[in-house]
Amino acid sequence: MYWSKLFGPLTILAMVLLAIPFVFGSVRHVSIGKQVLLGFLVGIAFFVGSRLIGQMGIVYGVPSVLSALLPTLIVIAITIWSYRRIR
């Protein structure tokens, strides 16, 4: 729990950067409602995945730093992929 709170600002920054492609993506092909729904689903998936990875880290003896940082690293990787897809 300590490490997830410590990495909280990095996680928030990664989620904000992930939201930018949803805003500046192609608005002609996808409606605003679909973009909002997709953003909501990504946020819920991150929340559930983060909790799940944290609990699995406890069960399988993964270092707590890694289990707290792994969801953020996954979001950063998805963010980089989505930026490359927009260009």
C-alpha positions as CSV (number, residue, x, y, z in Angstrom):
1,M,0.0,0.0,0.0
2,Y,2.9,2.3,0.8
3,W,4.5,1.9,-2.7
4,S,1.2,2.4,-4.5
5,K,0.7,5.7,-2.7
6,L,4.2,6.7,-3.4
7,F,3.8,6.0,-7.1
8,G,0.4,7.8,-7.2
9,P,1.6,11.0,-8.8
10,L,3.4,9.0,-11.6
11,T,0.2,7.0,-12.1
12,I,-1.9,10.1,-12.4
13,L,0.5,11.6,-14.9
14,A,0.4,8.4,-16.9
15,M,-3.4,8.3,-16.9
16,V,-3.6,12.0,-18.0
17,L,-1.2,11.3,-20.8
18,L,-3.2,8.3,-21.8
19,A,-6.3,10.5,-22.0
20,I,-4.8,12.8,-24.6
21,P,-5.1,10.4,-27.6
22,F,-8.8,10.0,-26.7
23,V,-9.3,13.7,-27.0
24,F,-7.2,14.4,-30.1
25,G,-7.9,11.1,-31.9
26,S,-10.1,10.9,-35.0
27,V,-13.4,12.5,-34.1
28,R,-14.9,11.8,-37.5
29,H,-14.9,8.0,-37.2
30,V,-15.9,7.7,-33.5
31,S,-18.6,9.7,-31.7
32,I,-17.9,11.5,-28.4
33,G,-20.1,9.1,-26.5
34,K,-18.0,6.1,-27.6
35,Q,-14.8,8.0,-26.7
36,V,-16.1,8.8,-23.2
37,L,-17.3,5.2,-22.7
38,L,-13.9,3.8,-23.9
39,G,-12.1,6.2,-21.5
40,F,-14.3,5.2,-18.7
41,L,-13.7,1.5,-19.4
42,V,-9.9,2.0,-19.6
43,G,-10.0,3.7,-16.2
44,I,-12.1,1.0,-14.6
45,A,-9.8,-1.7,-16.1
46,F,-6.8,0.1,-14.7
47,F,-8.3,0.3,-11.3
48,V,-9.3,-3.4,-11.2
49,G,-6.0,-4.5,-12.8
50,S,-4.0,-2.5,-10.4
51,R,-5.8,-4.0,-7.4
52,L,-5.5,-7.5,-8.9
53,I,-1.8,-7.1,-9.6
54,G,-1.2,-5.8,-6.1
55,Q,-3.0,-8.8,-4.5
56,M,-1.3,-11.3,-6.8
57,G,2.0,-9.8,-5.8
58,I,1.3,-10.5,-2.2
59,V,0.2,-14.1,-2.9
60,Y,3.1,-15.0,-5.2
61,G,5.8,-13.1,-3.2
62,V,6.6,-10.5,-5.8
63,P,8.4,-7.5,-4.4
64,S,5.9,-4.8,-3.4
65,V,7.8,-2.1,-5.4
66,L,7.3,-4.1,-8.6
67,S,3.7,-5.0,-8.0
68,A,2.9,-1.3,-7.2
69,L,4.8,0.0,-10.3
70,L,3.8,-2.6,-12.8
71,P,0.3,-1.2,-13.6
72,T,1.8,2.2,-14.1
73,L,4.4,0.8,-16.4
74,I,1.7,-1.0,-18.4
75,V,-0.2,2.3,-18.8
76,I,2.9,4.1,-19.9
77,A,3.6,1.4,-22.5
78,I,0.0,1.7,-23.8
79,T,0.3,5.5,-23.9
80,I,3.5,5.3,-26.0
81,W,1.8,2.9,-28.3
82,S,-1.3,5.1,-28.7
83,Y,0.9,8.2,-29.4
84,R,2.7,6.3,-32.2
85,R,-0.6,5.1,-33.6
86,I,-2.0,8.7,-33.8
87,R,1.0,10.0,-35.8
